[in-house]
Amino acid sequence: MEFQIKPNVLDRNRKLIIDSENIEFDDSVWVNNPITKFSRCEVASFRYGVKFIKGYRFTIGRTYCIDIKSLDDRIIKIRLISLYGIRKTALFKKFHQILNSFFETHHKDLVAYYLAVFETGLQIDILGTSFRQSGVVINGKEVCWEDLCTTNYSTYYALFSKKDASIYKSFNYLNDWNAAVVYSFTKHVLVEKGLRNLKTDR
């Protein structure tokens, strides 16, 4: 899909293209400079969310954020800024359209990579959490898959033990790289083990 991104009312329109093979974004300061482009195999991680802009006494706006990182640590930063409610509805809609486009293409590749490695019997490490065939290591303590409980909210995802709620870790979609990958990966494994229904998010 192709999107026209205008980060704020003072900026120029910038083209964003997301398809199954590439991500391209005109994030240069100068119009004639080369665009940033990641091929399908270069996309390593992403994060997303909304930052609220605080005024003196109350919130005056919000910034919709999407960051995409390549294997060589280059980052595409997509920002959509609404102040005093101006363009809020339109930007919220575009934010979700961009996310949906990314989830339908490159997110699937990231999750498929971790699942493929996991299915060979190897341990997977994401954001300081280890995923083994026997269970998930959360803050140094292993929780078997049967004992693993998950909770998903709009801003974060959490893993914890049903038997001991103190064994807990959350993953923030805005601040943590690939928090959404942790969500999709664990959900898939739980479904494959017959411990979760495909339509269940919690």
Backbone bond lengths (Angstrom), bond angles and torsions (degrees), N, CA, C in turn:
res aa  C-N    CA-C-N  psi(-1)  N-CA   C-N-CA  omega(-1)  CA-C   N-CA-C  phi
1 M - - - 1.456 - - 1.523 110.56 -
2 E 1.298 116.11 153.83 1.467 121.63 178.52 1.527 109.17 -116.84
3 F 1.339 115.52 134.71 1.459 121.31 -179.19 1.530 109.47 -127.53
4 Q 1.324 115.36 147.01 1.453 121.30 170.38 1.525 107.51 -100.60
5 I 1.327 115.52 117.00 1.453 120.61 -176.36 1.524 109.89 -106.40
6 K 1.320 116.07 122.01 1.457 121.78 173.82 1.528 106.45 -119.54
7 P 1.350 116.93 93.24 1.466 120.69 -172.46 1.525 114.16 -50.68
8 N 1.319 117.21 -40.47 1.463 121.69 176.06 1.520 108.41 -150.66
9 V 1.304 116.88 173.72 1.467 120.77 -172.85 1.525 112.54 -65.93
10 L 1.329 117.89 -19.09 1.459 120.89 -178.18 1.525 113.08 -93.35
11 D 1.316 117.38 -12.05 1.462 121.31 -176.79 1.523 110.54 -89.62
12 R 1.331 115.05 165.19 1.460 120.42 176.69 1.531 109.43 -86.09
13 N 1.328 116.48 164.82 1.452 121.18 174.70 1.524 109.92 -70.32
14 R 1.316 115.20 138.11 1.464 120.62 -179.94 1.527 108.38 -127.12
15 K 1.322 116.68 137.68 1.459 120.87 -176.46 1.523 111.24 -88.20
16 L 1.329 115.63 132.54 1.456 123.16 174.13 1.521 108.04 -121.77
17 I 1.323 116.25 127.53 1.469 121.55 177.64 1.525 108.56 -121.81
18 I 1.313 116.51 126.33 1.460 122.52 175.76 1.522 108.17 -126.91
19 D 1.314 116.43 115.70 1.462 120.31 173.45 1.523 108.62 -136.79
20 S 1.308 117.78 -176.97 1.457 121.14 -173.69 1.519 113.47 -67.77
21 E 1.326 117.65 -15.69 1.468 120.62 -176.65 1.522 113.96 -108.13
22 N 1.323 117.90 -29.02 1.466 120.41 -173.66 1.525 112.45 -146.53
23 I 1.328 113.68 161.82 1.462 122.19 166.37 1.521 106.17 -127.04
24 E 1.324 117.72 126.26 1.457 122.17 179.93 1.522 108.91 -128.29
25 F 1.324 115.94 134.74 1.461 118.93 179.55 1.527 110.07 -143.43
26 D 1.308 115.15 131.92 1.463 121.89 177.24 1.531 107.71 -83.49
27 D 1.322 115.79 83.36 1.462 120.22 -177.23 1.519 112.82 -107.12
28 S 1.312 116.41 15.84 1.451 120.53 -178.49 1.527 111.43 -79.07
29 V 1.335 114.88 152.28 1.466 120.41 175.18 1.515 110.47 -67.98
30 W 1.330 116.22 -36.27 1.462 121.65 -177.06 1.521 110.22 -105.98
31 V 1.313 115.53 139.94 1.459 121.78 -175.18 1.522 112.05 -58.94
32 N 1.312 117.56 -38.15 1.468 121.25 -174.07 1.527 114.45 -86.64
33 N 1.326 117.41 -2.91 1.468 119.31 178.75 1.531 110.93 -74.78
34 P 1.330 117.40 155.23 1.468 120.31 -179.24 1.527 111.71 -62.14
35 I 1.323 116.14 147.26 1.457 121.49 176.55 1.531 109.49 -79.02
36 T 1.323 116.51 162.00 1.459 120.77 174.43 1.518 108.39 -88.48
37 K 1.335 115.64 131.88 1.464 120.14 -176.27 1.521 109.99 -136.99
38 F 1.333 116.06 128.39 1.457 122.27 173.63 1.522 108.33 -113.82
39 S 1.317 116.52 131.33 1.456 119.58 172.37 1.518 109.06 -79.58
40 R 1.305 116.68 169.79 1.463 122.42 -177.43 1.530 112.06 -55.10
41 C 1.332 116.71 -41.44 1.463 120.25 -175.94 1.526 113.04 -81.61
42 E 1.334 118.31 -5.23 1.466 121.29 -179.25 1.520 113.42 -92.57
43 V 1.321 118.22 -18.36 1.463 121.42 -176.53 1.527 109.59 -70.90
44 A 1.339 116.44 122.38 1.467 121.01 -175.32 1.526 113.47 -109.40
45 S 1.330 117.43 -37.05 1.463 119.61 -175.87 1.522 110.63 -164.59
46 F 1.317 115.79 165.96 1.468 120.50 177.45 1.519 110.04 -155.39
47 R 1.316 114.11 164.77 1.460 121.57 175.69 1.524 107.59 -151.63
48 Y 1.321 116.94 160.72 1.462 120.00 -176.40 1.522 110.37 -159.91
49 G 1.326 114.96 160.54 1.460 119.33 176.85 1.506 111.84 161.42
50 V 1.321 115.82 -171.65 1.462 122.11 -177.17 1.525 109.14 -121.77
51 K 1.343 115.76 128.97 1.462 121.66 173.83 1.521 107.92 -106.38
52 F 1.318 116.37 132.26 1.459 120.19 -179.61 1.525 109.41 -92.21
53 I 1.316 115.28 138.10 1.459 122.32 -179.18 1.525 107.96 -95.26
54 K 1.322 115.49 117.81 1.458 120.55 -175.59 1.529 111.64 -91.98
55 G 1.323 115.28 134.43 1.453 120.95 171.60 1.517 109.35 -95.00
56 Y 1.303 116.19 -162.57 1.468 120.56 -178.56 1.522 112.16 -62.89
57 R 1.341 115.94 -43.19 1.458 119.01 -177.24 1.524 114.07 -124.68
58 F 1.313 116.88 -13.89 1.461 118.57 -176.69 1.525 109.83 -154.08
59 T 1.320 115.42 169.92 1.465 122.13 179.65 1.520 109.82 -71.00
60 I 1.331 116.35 129.86 1.473 119.96 -178.67 1.529 112.64 -109.93
61 G 1.300 117.14 -4.34 1.456 118.09 179.81 1.516 111.99 179.15
62 R 1.327 114.88 -172.50 1.459 120.00 -179.84 1.524 109.86 -150.52
63 T 1.317 115.38 150.91 1.456 121.87 176.84 1.517 108.43 -118.14
64 Y 1.323 116.16 120.18 1.460 121.06 175.60 1.528 107.20 -86.46
65 C 1.343 116.33 123.79 1.467 121.12 -171.71 1.526 111.61 -119.87
66 I 1.321 115.60 134.23 1.458 122.09 170.70 1.523 107.28 -136.81
67 D 1.332 117.21 121.92 1.465 122.69 177.70 1.518 108.78 -117.50
68 I 1.320 116.27 133.72 1.461 122.31 178.26 1.525 107.85 -126.22
69 K 1.334 116.52 125.14 1.463 120.95 -175.70 1.530 110.72 -111.18
70 S 1.327 115.18 141.57 1.458 120.60 177.39 1.522 110.60 -93.49
71 L 1.315 117.09 172.99 1.462 121.99 179.58 1.524 112.28 -63.02
72 D 1.339 117.10 -27.96 1.470 120.47 179.12 1.528 112.10 -96.85
73 D 1.345 116.12 20.80 1.468 123.93 173.18 1.521 115.11 69.47
74 R 1.324 118.55 17.30 1.464 119.36 167.61 1.528 107.80 -75.32
75 I 1.316 116.53 148.08 1.467 120.09 -176.52 1.523 110.63 -129.84
76 I 1.312 115.56 128.60 1.463 121.87 169.01 1.524 106.78 -91.50
77 K 1.331 116.56 120.83 1.457 121.58 179.58 1.521 109.32 -110.81
78 I 1.311 115.76 115.80 1.464 121.64 179.16 1.525 107.64 -106.89
79 R 1.336 116.02 124.12 1.456 121.21 -178.31 1.525 109.98 -129.84
80 L 1.323 115.02 134.06 1.457 122.76 174.92 1.522 106.83 -126.78
81 I 1.329 116.81 117.79 1.461 120.83 -171.84 1.529 111.37 -113.90
82 S 1.326 114.88 127.55 1.462 121.45 175.18 1.522 108.91 -117.50
83 L 1.330 117.01 126.59 1.457 122.40 176.39 1.524 110.00 -116.17
84 Y 1.326 115.98 135.81 1.465 122.73 178.08 1.534 112.26 54.62
85 G 1.333 115.89 32.80 1.460 120.43 175.81 1.518 114.74 81.29
86 I 1.346 117.13 -3.48 1.465 120.38 -178.84 1.530 109.75 -69.38
87 R 1.297 117.83 126.10 1.469 126.62 178.82 1.531 112.47 66.02
88 K 1.313 119.02 12.72 1.468 121.34 -174.33 1.526 111.84 -58.34
89 T 1.322 117.54 -48.16 1.462 120.74 -177.52 1.525 111.34 -66.04
90 A 1.343 116.08 -44.52 1.470 120.04 -178.79 1.523 111.41 -65.60
91 L 1.330 117.60 -40.12 1.462 120.78 -179.15 1.526 111.35 -71.59
92 F 1.337 116.86 -36.38 1.457 120.31 176.67 1.532 109.95 -61.76
93 K 1.310 116.51 -41.82 1.461 121.20 178.83 1.526 110.72 -64.70
94 K 1.328 117.24 -43.87 1.471 120.56 -179.51 1.520 110.62 -66.82
95 F 1.331 116.96 -39.30 1.458 122.21 177.40 1.529 110.41 -54.95
96 H 1.317 116.76 -46.79 1.460 120.45 -179.19 1.524 111.99 -73.02
97 Q 1.309 117.93 -31.50 1.465 119.81 175.71 1.530 111.21 -64.52
98 I 1.331 116.31 -41.59 1.466 120.83 178.03 1.527 110.13 -64.85
99 L 1.331 116.40 -46.18 1.462 120.48 178.86 1.529 111.50 -59.87
100 N 1.319 116.63 -45.84 1.461 120.58 -179.50 1.523 111.16 -61.48
101 S 1.321 115.72 -40.07 1.468 120.08 178.30 1.526 110.80 -63.22
102 F 1.345 116.53 -42.48 1.461 120.70 178.98 1.530 110.73 -66.72
103 F 1.323 117.02 -42.92 1.460 120.41 -179.24 1.527 111.53 -63.48
104 E 1.327 117.05 -35.29 1.456 120.87 -179.00 1.525 112.76 -74.29
105 T 1.326 117.33 -15.89 1.462 120.11 -176.94 1.528 110.87 -117.60
106 H 1.303 118.12 -83.64 1.462 122.64 -169.33 1.531 114.27 -74.36
107 H 1.324 118.24 -31.44 1.461 119.75 177.47 1.527 110.51 -60.40
108 K 1.304 116.66 -41.08 1.464 120.63 179.73 1.523 110.82 -60.55
109 D 1.322 116.64 -38.25 1.466 120.52 179.02 1.526 110.91 -64.63
110 L 1.338 117.03 -42.90 1.460 120.91 -179.57 1.527 110.77 -62.24
111 V 1.313 116.35 -45.98 1.468 120.49 -179.84 1.528 110.19 -65.51
112 A 1.330 116.86 -42.24 1.468 121.17 -179.63 1.518 111.42 -61.25
113 Y 1.332 116.65 -36.30 1.471 120.46 178.77 1.529 110.51 -62.64
114 Y 1.329 117.41 -50.28 1.457 120.84 -178.90 1.526 111.40 -64.55
115 L 1.326 117.09 -38.54 1.464 120.17 178.71 1.522 111.28 -65.17
116 A 1.332 116.46 -40.43 1.462 120.49 -179.78 1.522 110.95 -62.70
117 V 1.337 116.45 -42.00 1.467 120.32 178.16 1.525 110.01 -66.69
118 F 1.322 116.21 -44.04 1.464 121.56 -178.60 1.529 111.26 -60.96
119 E 1.318 116.50 -39.34 1.463 120.88 -177.25 1.523 112.81 -69.90
120 T 1.331 117.58 -13.86 1.463 120.54 174.15 1.525 111.59 -80.88
121 G 1.332 116.34 -8.18 1.458 121.13 -179.75 1.509 113.84 101.15
122 L 1.332 117.32 -3.27 1.458 120.80 -179.27 1.533 111.21 -79.35
123 Q 1.318 115.88 156.44 1.457 122.45 176.31 1.522 109.74 -78.66
124 I 1.323 116.41 140.59 1.460 122.64 176.94 1.524 108.84 -109.62
125 D 1.324 117.62 133.12 1.461 121.96 177.73 1.521 109.69 -118.75
126 I 1.322 116.40 119.84 1.462 122.59 178.61 1.523 108.23 -135.53
127 L 1.329 116.07 123.98 1.465 121.77 175.17 1.539 112.40 52.26
128 G 1.328 115.82 44.02 1.451 120.01 175.72 1.514 115.26 75.85
129 T 1.319 117.22 9.07 1.459 122.25 178.65 1.520 109.14 -118.34
130 S 1.333 116.61 134.06 1.462 121.50 -177.56 1.526 110.54 -104.69
131 F 1.322 115.32 134.02 1.461 121.70 179.31 1.525 108.62 -113.07
132 R 1.331 115.23 117.18 1.455 122.33 -178.90 1.525 110.11 -117.32
133 Q 1.308 116.05 167.36 1.458 119.42 176.36 1.528 110.47 -62.14
134 S 1.320 116.72 -32.28 1.465 121.40 -177.23 1.526 113.53 -83.54
135 G 1.337 117.30 -20.93 1.455 119.73 -178.47 1.512 112.82 164.30
136 V 1.326 116.02 -166.80 1.461 122.91 -176.51 1.524 108.97 -117.09
137 V 1.341 116.11 130.61 1.456 120.52 179.15 1.526 108.49 -92.36
138 I 1.318 116.35 110.10 1.462 123.34 -178.09 1.522 108.21 -112.29
139 N 1.324 115.98 116.39 1.471 121.17 -179.57 1.533 112.03 51.06
140 G 1.325 115.34 42.79 1.456 121.04 175.28 1.520 115.76 84.95
141 K 1.342 117.38 -1.74 1.465 120.32 -179.21 1.525 109.63 -119.53
142 E 1.324 115.82 129.87 1.461 119.40 -178.28 1.526 111.57 -84.20
143 V 1.330 114.14 132.07 1.468 121.71 176.48 1.527 106.66 -114.84
144 C 1.334 117.27 122.34 1.465 119.13 179.92 1.528 109.49 -65.83
145 W 1.319 116.57 155.18 1.466 120.66 -175.24 1.530 111.57 -58.94
146 E 1.334 116.67 -35.20 1.470 120.32 180.00 1.529 111.91 -66.21
147 D 1.320 116.03 -25.80 1.466 121.21 -177.83 1.531 112.26 -95.18
148 L 1.332 116.41 -5.08 1.468 120.15 -175.07 1.523 111.44 -78.00
149 C 1.326 115.42 130.78 1.464 121.65 175.60 1.522 108.38 -118.50
150 T 1.327 117.31 144.47 1.461 121.38 -179.28 1.522 110.23 -128.39
151 T 1.321 115.48 150.39 1.466 121.44 175.78 1.520 108.41 -137.89
152 N 1.315 115.72 131.14 1.463 120.51 -178.47 1.524 110.94 -120.40
153 Y 1.344 115.86 124.78 1.463 122.16 175.32 1.525 108.84 -121.88
154 S 1.302 117.14 177.23 1.466 120.53 -175.81 1.523 112.52 -66.63
155 T 1.338 117.90 -27.75 1.458 120.66 -176.13 1.525 114.40 -108.39
156 Y 1.341 118.08 -16.49 1.459 118.81 -178.51 1.523 111.43 -155.76
157 Y 1.345 113.91 165.38 1.453 123.39 178.33 1.518 107.21 -127.03
158 A 1.311 118.17 142.71 1.464 120.35 -176.52 1.520 111.55 -133.18
159 L 1.335 114.50 145.23 1.460 123.07 173.47 1.528 108.14 -119.07
160 F 1.323 117.58 138.83 1.452 119.73 177.08 1.522 110.06 -160.21
161 S 1.320 115.23 165.90 1.458 121.78 -179.65 1.528 110.74 -85.28
162 K 1.325 116.49 136.52 1.461 120.39 175.46 1.529 110.79 -66.48
163 K 1.338 115.68 -34.44 1.460 120.82 -176.57 1.520 113.17 -81.02
164 D 1.338 116.12 -30.57 1.464 120.62 -176.69 1.529 108.99 -139.44
165 A 1.311 117.09 94.92 1.468 122.12 -175.41 1.520 113.27 -64.48
166 S 1.332 117.69 -12.34 1.465 120.11 178.10 1.534 111.38 -74.04
167 I 1.316 116.05 -17.62 1.472 120.50 174.42 1.522 105.86 -86.77
168 Y 1.305 115.35 97.20 1.474 121.06 -166.47 1.526 110.25 -148.01
169 K 1.309 115.93 141.21 1.464 119.51 171.99 1.520 109.27 -148.95
170 S 1.344 116.01 136.45 1.462 120.57 178.06 1.519 110.09 -113.07
171 F 1.324 115.85 154.80 1.454 123.80 -178.80 1.527 107.84 -127.89
172 N 1.312 116.05 116.65 1.457 121.77 -175.39 1.525 110.19 -88.70
173 Y 1.323 117.03 123.80 1.466 121.08 -176.29 1.529 113.07 -64.09
174 L 1.325 117.04 -29.70 1.459 120.87 -178.46 1.529 112.13 -81.79
175 N 1.307 117.94 -38.60 1.464 121.42 -171.88 1.529 114.78 -100.17
176 D 1.318 117.53 -27.01 1.468 120.98 -174.23 1.530 111.20 -101.62
177 W 1.325 114.95 125.77 1.465 119.46 177.04 1.528 109.80 -64.88
178 N 1.319 115.89 129.53 1.473 124.04 175.34 1.524 114.27 66.81
179 A 1.320 117.22 26.48 1.468 119.23 172.69 1.527 110.31 -59.50
180 A 1.326 116.65 -36.74 1.468 120.73 179.15 1.523 111.29 -68.72
181 V 1.330 117.16 -27.72 1.462 120.77 176.14 1.528 109.66 -69.06
182 V 1.338 116.81 -40.38 1.463 120.77 176.48 1.530 109.46 -58.45
183 Y 1.322 116.33 -44.52 1.462 121.15 178.93 1.526 111.11 -58.55
184 S 1.332 116.99 -53.76 1.468 121.01 -176.20 1.520 111.83 -66.37
185 F 1.322 116.09 -39.00 1.457 121.12 -179.01 1.536 110.85 -64.29
186 T 1.332 117.07 -51.13 1.469 119.92 -177.68 1.530 111.11 -65.99
187 K 1.311 116.36 -37.83 1.463 119.34 179.08 1.523 110.49 -62.46
188 H 1.340 116.54 -42.95 1.453 120.65 -179.81 1.527 111.23 -63.75
189 V 1.344 116.81 -45.08 1.463 120.31 -179.67 1.524 110.63 -62.50
190 L 1.325 117.21 -42.83 1.462 120.84 179.40 1.530 111.41 -62.93
191 V 1.317 116.29 -39.17 1.472 120.24 177.26 1.518 110.03 -64.98
192 E 1.328 117.03 -45.07 1.464 121.32 -179.26 1.532 111.60 -62.20
193 K 1.320 117.13 -32.33 1.461 121.16 179.91 1.526 112.17 -85.89
194 G 1.341 116.48 1.91 1.466 120.42 179.08 1.511 113.55 74.62
195 L 1.358 116.32 21.41 1.454 120.62 -177.86 1.522 113.39 -104.02
196 R 1.324 116.69 -1.74 1.452 120.63 -176.65 1.519 109.54 -149.65
197 N 1.317 116.28 141.72 1.459 121.20 174.36 1.519 109.10 -85.03
198 L 1.328 117.38 144.41 1.467 122.21 -177.67 1.531 111.90 -56.56
199 K 1.333 118.02 -31.50 1.464 121.03 -174.99 1.529 112.04 -90.12
200 T 1.330 118.15 1.68 1.455 121.70 -177.17 1.507 110.44 -95.64
201 D 1.322 118.57 125.93 1.455 122.56 -179.38 1.523 112.22 -96.95
202 R 1.295 118.04 -19.24 1.465 120.06 -174.67 1.523 110.94 -95.95
